[in-house]
Amino acid sequence: MLKKWIWIVWVVLAAAVAVATTAAALEGNHRRSLARQVKEQSAVIDSLLRRDQPLLDVKLYVTDKSRNTIYGRYNKGYIAMPQERRYILEVDSVNMRIKK
């Protein structure tokens, strides 16, 4: 009976060692994969940073002459109209050429 229990303990220990070894091997593979991805991404980022990028100095001058005309005969109350206007300047950098 004692030999049977010793045999069961050895089997459980062997299974635990096998599981731990497999987990360590999978973790090592995952870490190597992540390290390789970091190196590849670093190379891509460095190549993008080394590109010759143009600097643009863009100014927007706007004269806003819009008027709001409200015809409100026999109407009572008030109309809230915002006084702030927003203008957006978009620069198409795809069609831009750089002369050196």
TORMAR-95551 format. One record per residue (C-alpha): x, y, z; residue number from 1; residue in one letter. Coordinates in nm, 3 decimals. Example, Ala and Ser with C-alpha at 12.3 -4.5 7.8 and 13.67 -1.06 7.14 Angstrom:
residues 2
<rec xx="1.230" yy="-0.450" zz="0.780" k="1" r="a"/>
<rec xx="1.367" yy="-0.106" zz="0.714" k="2" r="s"/>
***
This chain:
residues 100
<rec xx="0.000" yy="0.000" zz="0.000" k="1" r="m"/>
<rec xx="0.283" yy="0.242" zz="0.084" k="2" r="l"/>
<rec xx="0.455" yy="0.164" zz="-0.246" k="3" r="k"/>
<rec xx="0.135" yy="0.252" zz="-0.429" k="4" r="k"/>
<rec xx="0.123" yy="0.597" zz="-0.261" k="5" r="w"/>
<rec xx="0.488" yy="0.662" zz="-0.335" k="6" r="i"/>
<rec xx="0.428" yy="0.567" zz="-0.697" k="7" r="w"/>
<rec xx="0.127" yy="0.808" zz="-0.717" k="8" r="i"/>
<rec xx="0.335" yy="1.092" zz="-0.566" k="9" r="v"/>
<rec xx="0.611" yy="1.033" zz="-0.822" k="10" r="w"/>
<rec xx="0.359" yy="1.037" zz="-1.110" k="11" r="v"/>
<rec xx="0.205" yy="1.362" zz="-0.983" k="12" r="v"/>
<rec xx="0.548" yy="1.520" zz="-0.944" k="13" r="l"/>
<rec xx="0.650" yy="1.407" zz="-1.293" k="14" r="a"/>
<rec xx="0.328" yy="1.554" zz="-1.437" k="15" r="a"/>
<rec xx="0.388" yy="1.883" zz="-1.251" k="16" r="a"/>
<rec xx="0.744" yy="1.902" zz="-1.384" k="17" r="v"/>
<rec xx="0.620" yy="1.829" zz="-1.738" k="18" r="a"/>
<rec xx="0.354" yy="2.100" zz="-1.716" k="19" r="v"/>
<rec xx="0.601" yy="2.354" zz="-1.574" k="20" r="a"/>
<rec xx="0.858" yy="2.274" zz="-1.845" k="21" r="t"/>
<rec xx="0.599" yy="2.312" zz="-2.121" k="22" r="t"/>
<rec xx="0.474" yy="2.641" zz="-1.975" k="23" r="a"/>
<rec xx="0.831" yy="2.775" zz="-1.951" k="24" r="a"/>
<rec xx="0.904" yy="2.676" zz="-2.311" k="25" r="a"/>
<rec xx="0.586" yy="2.843" zz="-2.439" k="26" r="l"/>
<rec xx="0.662" yy="3.156" zz="-2.236" k="27" r="e"/>
<rec xx="1.014" yy="3.170" zz="-2.382" k="28" r="g"/>
<rec xx="0.878" yy="3.139" zz="-2.735" k="29" r="n"/>
<rec xx="0.629" yy="3.417" zz="-2.666" k="30" r="h"/>
<rec xx="0.899" yy="3.646" zz="-2.525" k="31" r="r"/>
<rec xx="1.123" yy="3.587" zz="-2.828" k="32" r="r"/>
<rec xx="0.830" yy="3.663" zz="-3.057" k="33" r="s"/>
<rec xx="0.760" yy="3.989" zz="-2.873" k="34" r="l"/>
<rec xx="1.127" yy="4.088" zz="-2.884" k="35" r="a"/>
<rec xx="1.134" yy="4.024" zz="-3.261" k="36" r="r"/>
<rec xx="0.819" yy="4.235" zz="-3.307" k="37" r="q"/>
<rec xx="0.971" yy="4.520" zz="-3.107" k="38" r="v"/>
<rec xx="1.284" yy="4.513" zz="-3.326" k="39" r="k"/>
<rec xx="1.077" yy="4.515" zz="-3.646" k="40" r="e"/>
<rec xx="0.856" yy="4.799" zz="-3.523" k="41" r="q"/>
<rec xx="1.160" yy="4.997" zz="-3.409" k="42" r="s"/>
<rec xx="1.311" yy="4.960" zz="-3.755" k="43" r="a"/>
<rec xx="0.990" yy="5.085" zz="-3.918" k="44" r="v"/>
<rec xx="0.960" yy="5.380" zz="-3.679" k="45" r="i"/>
<rec xx="1.325" yy="5.475" zz="-3.730" k="46" r="d"/>
<rec xx="1.285" yy="5.462" zz="-4.109" k="47" r="s"/>
<rec xx="0.978" yy="5.686" zz="-4.086" k="48" r="l"/>
<rec xx="1.163" yy="5.933" zz="-3.865" k="49" r="l"/>
<rec xx="1.454" yy="5.950" zz="-4.111" k="50" r="r"/>
<rec xx="1.231" yy="6.050" zz="-4.402" k="51" r="r"/>
<rec xx="1.270" yy="6.398" zz="-4.544" k="52" r="d"/>
<rec xx="0.952" yy="6.571" zz="-4.437" k="53" r="q"/>
<rec xx="0.865" yy="6.919" zz="-4.553" k="54" r="p"/>
<rec xx="0.774" yy="7.186" zz="-4.303" k="55" r="l"/>
<rec xx="0.483" yy="7.402" zz="-4.408" k="56" r="l"/>
<rec xx="0.412" yy="7.749" zz="-4.283" k="57" r="d"/>
<rec xx="0.044" yy="7.797" zz="-4.358" k="58" r="v"/>
<rec xx="-0.157" yy="8.107" zz="-4.276" k="59" r="k"/>
<rec xx="-0.529" yy="8.158" zz="-4.312" k="60" r="l"/>
<rec xx="-0.676" yy="8.505" zz="-4.349" k="61" r="y"/>
<rec xx="-1.053" yy="8.521" zz="-4.344" k="62" r="v"/>
<rec xx="-1.291" yy="8.809" zz="-4.386" k="63" r="t"/>
<rec xx="-1.634" yy="8.707" zz="-4.268" k="64" r="d"/>
<rec xx="-1.906" yy="8.928" zz="-4.414" k="65" r="k"/>
<rec xx="-2.197" yy="8.697" zz="-4.353" k="66" r="s"/>
<rec xx="-2.518" yy="8.850" zz="-4.218" k="67" r="r"/>
<rec xx="-2.812" yy="8.701" zz="-4.042" k="68" r="n"/>
<rec xx="-3.143" yy="8.842" zz="-4.148" k="69" r="t"/>
<rec xx="-3.445" yy="8.736" zz="-3.946" k="70" r="i"/>
<rec xx="-3.797" yy="8.825" zz="-4.042" k="71" r="y"/>
<rec xx="-4.012" yy="8.765" zz="-3.740" k="72" r="g"/>
<rec xx="-4.337" yy="8.949" zz="-3.778" k="73" r="r"/>
<rec xx="-4.577" yy="8.871" zz="-3.493" k="74" r="y"/>
<rec xx="-4.324" yy="8.637" zz="-3.333" k="75" r="n"/>
<rec xx="-4.236" yy="8.667" zz="-2.968" k="76" r="k"/>
<rec xx="-3.934" yy="8.538" zz="-2.785" k="77" r="g"/>
<rec xx="-3.568" yy="8.533" zz="-2.877" k="78" r="y"/>
<rec xx="-3.335" yy="8.352" zz="-3.114" k="79" r="i"/>
<rec xx="-2.992" yy="8.260" zz="-2.985" k="80" r="a"/>
<rec xx="-2.730" yy="8.286" zz="-3.256" k="81" r="m"/>
<rec xx="-2.369" yy="8.192" zz="-3.189" k="82" r="p"/>
<rec xx="-2.119" yy="8.463" zz="-3.271" k="83" r="q"/>
<rec xx="-1.822" yy="8.227" zz="-3.290" k="84" r="e"/>
<rec xx="-1.729" yy="8.100" zz="-3.634" k="85" r="r"/>
<rec xx="-1.492" yy="7.817" zz="-3.702" k="86" r="r"/>
<rec xx="-1.281" yy="7.781" zz="-4.014" k="87" r="y"/>
<rec xx="-1.076" yy="7.475" zz="-4.100" k="88" r="i"/>
<rec xx="-0.780" yy="7.477" zz="-4.336" k="89" r="l"/>
<rec xx="-0.690" yy="7.141" zz="-4.486" k="90" r="e"/>
<rec xx="-0.363" yy="7.089" zz="-4.668" k="91" r="v"/>
<rec xx="-0.343" yy="6.803" zz="-4.915" k="92" r="d"/>
<rec xx="0.005" yy="6.665" zz="-4.867" k="93" r="s"/>
<rec xx="-0.037" yy="6.390" zz="-5.127" k="94" r="v"/>
<rec xx="-0.016" yy="6.624" zz="-5.425" k="95" r="n"/>
<rec xx="0.258" yy="6.840" zz="-5.280" k="96" r="m"/>
<rec xx="0.601" yy="6.829" zz="-5.445" k="97" r="r"/>
<rec xx="0.934" yy="6.914" zz="-5.290" k="98" r="i"/>
<rec xx="1.196" yy="7.089" zz="-5.498" k="99" r="k"/>
<rec xx="1.555" yy="7.054" zz="-5.383" k="100" r="k"/>
***
